[in-house]
């Protein structure tokens, strides 16, 4: 399954997304972030970009534990790996110099 198929499948099962003026969608998600030997969990706002140039990009709002000072908060299907999971979550994974291997799980709440 391609990254865009994964984001499409995830988007189709969302129950309460808010459509933004520009066509993007926003929803409340439970974010679970795995990196190194750490696991962080926090409920945060998630935006999925649906415009032509940014289609499939995912942005997570900064929280207290999960924020841009600690981890990556912006994801792009051209660079990260997206996977739609059987538990209705979206898994985003990659490797970076900053975090090493990391995995983000997003589920609507």
Secondary structure, 3 states (H helix, E strand, C coil): CCHHHHHHHHHHCCCCCEECCCCCEEEEEEEEEEECCEEEEEEEEEEECCCCCCCCCEEECCCCCCCCCCCCCEECCCCCEEEECCCCCEEEEEEECCCEEEEEEEEEC
